Amino acid sequence: MMTPQVITPQQMQQILQQQVLSPQQLQVLLQQQQALMLQQQQLQEFYKKQQEQLQLQLLQQQHAGKQPKEFVP
């Protein structure tokens, strides 16, 4: 499988100024869009897991605060 080609901002501007995109340009844009969507999905999953861990940690801390602490000399 080929490595997706990367389009620079200048090339993107030139592409957007064209009225017709070549099949290769469309393919590259599609690959970039798919990569961005995958990255967005991975970030959403990461932040969801992180939020769940923080909520669990907060609940544990709140629960620990309600428990009488044993004094060990």
Helices and strands as residue ranges (DSSP letters): H 9-17, H 23-66
